Amino acid sequence: MDRSQHMRRWLTTKARFFDTNTQVLEGFCSELVALKVPLDRSWLHIRTLHPQYAGMSRLWQREAGIEERYLDHDFESGSAYLASPIRFAVEKRESGRWRLNTPAELPFPVLDKLRAAGYRDYIVAPFVYSDGTPNALSWATRAASGFDDRDLQLFDDLLPEFSAIAEIKSLRRFASNMLQTYTGRQPGGLILKGHIRRGDVRTITAALMLVDLRDFTYMSDTLAPTDVIKTLNRYFDAVMMPVNQHGGEVLEIMGDGILAFFSDDTAGGAGAACRNAFAAAKEGIEALERSNQTEPNGAMRLVAGFALHHGTVAYGNIGSGNRLDFTVIGRDVNLTSRIERLCRELDRELLMSGEFVSLLQQPMFEIGHFALRGVPQVQPLFGLPPASQP
């Protein structure tokens, strides 16, 4: 079996079962080296759809292994990209080869750096996904004579199969990214595993958090729409990041409201879930205050009400036809909502139910017993001790 046949077989029988393009590139380069291809460096540049970055590059080096780098959304306006052979391949959709073992002038600064680092030959080639998205792959060697004609033909032969495998991995990652972005980490994972039928629900116990921004109606009436969005994003940054950092899941963004949960299915069980939720709420309140202090005079002051409860919920798909929502419903969600509505009336940023505080096992200030709409029994509600108010 010649080298081309071996690599094609490897791509179709092994690489396609890898989880990520990082594994594909690392295995691909290692296989080529095992076949005596003088490969010392390879760079994989792939565009993607993600709210925080526009693409990923992966650099493989024979001595150092592989590393990932995220590309900012404005990377195409940066000097590194504008003066790179990657841009040449992506925009012209042409392959390029530059001999680095001669004193000839080179068109890109990175090639000068590679020549100074001992590289003697460099190749870059575009590959295009089925939707037209252009990407690029490069190879470089320190071999004194560079790549020979057989090496060049091998690269050319393998690029279609490599790009097909890379696209499959990118699509999988894209689907996961989008689901996590719009439904949350855990729901996105469950959906990918096949939990997609209406009524496909399960019962879980968790610490529940509901957050609502005060004076949102006034804000919407007085600020320009772009300023409303900017202010909401400032609010979401403050209250959502602590939820993620403490292992919670933001399940719903409802206008200016946030519904999150901290599953009991964690080390320490229900007590740990409540402690995580409590820490996230306190840090969210503190983050809002820090944000208010750093804003210029006249900026909208952000204050939110946090309600914490522990209970049992139905977790899964509801909706109609092919339009479903992955959410939590049940008596305890309603109770959490009723508690949050009291935050303004009681002038409290944080209110907790008796069930939550009993599991939290920290001294809290009992505010009183309250009748909540739709809840048969009056409910004891707790807040931070006066000296502990954020």
Buried (B, 14 or more C-beta within 10 A) or exposed (E): EEBBEBBBEBBEEEBBEBEBBBBBBBBBBBBBEEBEBBBBBBBBBBBBBBEEBBBBBBBBBBEEEBEEEEBEEEBBEEEEBEEBBBBBBBEEEEBBBBBBBEEEEBEBEBBEEBBEEEBBBBBBBBBBBEEEBBBBBBBBBBBEEBBEEEBBEBBEBBBEBBBBBBBBBBBBBBEBBBBBBEBBBBBBBBBBEEBEEBEBBEEBBBBBBBBBBBBBEEBBEEBEEEEBEBBBEBBBEBBBBBBBEBBBBBBBBEEBBBBBBBBBEBEEEBBBBBBBBBBBBBBBBEBBBEBBEEBEEEBBEBBBBBBBBBBBBBBBBBEEEEEBBBBBBBEBBBBBBBBBBBBBEBEBBBBBBBBBBBBBEEEBBEBEEBEBEEBEEEBBBBBBEEEEEB
